[in-house]
């Protein structure tokens, strides 16, 4: 963890007037995450946006057969 993240965690704890080391750690991690916004991943131009939605509904039919065989 960087020094600037720890300092940000200490500053946040002082602002809240709470002197808990766990709070400092959480706020330090939060400062790291808020400074680096994730970069969105672009889909290839040929990707169909609905491709992920058009899939069969999950089913447990095969598992029912396994349960019947195990209990016999």
C-alpha positions as CSV (number, residue, x, y, z in Angstrom):
1,X,0.0,0.0,0.0
2,X,1.4,3.4,-0.9
3,X,2.2,6.1,1.6
4,X,-0.4,8.4,0.0
5,X,-3.1,5.8,0.5
6,X,-2.2,5.4,4.2
7,X,-2.1,9.2,4.7
8,X,-5.6,9.4,3.0
9,X,-6.8,6.7,5.4
10,X,-5.5,8.6,8.4
11,X,-7.0,11.9,7.1
12,X,-10.4,10.2,6.7
13,X,-10.2,8.7,10.2
14,X,-9.3,12.2,11.6
15,X,-12.2,13.7,9.7
16,X,-14.6,11.2,11.3
17,X,-12.9,11.6,14.7
18,X,-12.5,7.8,15.0
19,X,-9.1,6.4,15.7
20,X,-9.6,2.7,14.7
21,X,-6.7,1.1,12.7
22,X,-9.3,-0.9,10.8
23,X,-11.0,2.3,9.7
24,X,-7.7,3.7,8.5
25,X,-7.0,0.5,6.5
26,X,-10.5,0.5,4.9
27,X,-10.3,4.2,4.0
28,X,-6.7,3.7,2.6
29,X,-8.0,0.9,0.4
30,X,-11.0,3.0,-0.6
31,X,-8.7,5.9,-1.6
32,X,-6.7,3.5,-3.9
33,X,-9.8,2.3,-5.6
34,X,-11.3,5.7,-6.2
35,X,-8.2,7.1,-7.8
36,X,-8.0,4.4,-10.4
37,X,-11.2,4.2,-12.3
38,X,-11.5,0.9,-14.2
39,X,-11.1,1.1,-18.0
40,X,-14.2,-0.3,-19.8
41,X,-13.4,-3.2,-22.1
42,X,-14.7,-2.5,-25.6
43,X,-16.5,-5.3,-27.5
44,X,-15.1,-6.2,-30.9
45,X,-17.1,-4.5,-33.7
46,X,-18.5,-7.9,-34.8
47,X,-19.9,-8.8,-31.3
48,X,-23.6,-9.0,-31.1
49,X,-24.8,-7.2,-27.9
50,X,-27.7,-9.7,-27.5
51,X,-25.5,-12.8,-27.8
52,X,-25.0,-13.1,-24.1
53,X,-28.8,-13.0,-23.5
54,X,-29.7,-15.6,-26.1
55,X,-28.9,-18.8,-24.3
56,X,-31.0,-21.7,-23.0
57,X,-32.5,-21.5,-19.6
58,X,-30.5,-23.5,-17.0
59,X,-32.1,-26.8,-16.1
60,X,-31.6,-29.4,-13.3
61,X,-33.3,-32.3,-15.3
62,X,-30.1,-34.4,-15.4
63,X,-29.5,-34.0,-11.7
64,X,-32.9,-35.4,-10.8
65,X,-31.9,-38.6,-12.6
66,X,-28.7,-38.8,-10.6
67,X,-30.6,-38.4,-7.3
68,X,-33.0,-41.2,-8.2
69,X,-30.1,-43.6,-9.0
70,X,-28.2,-42.7,-5.7
71,X,-31.2,-43.3,-3.5
72,X,-32.0,-46.7,-5.0
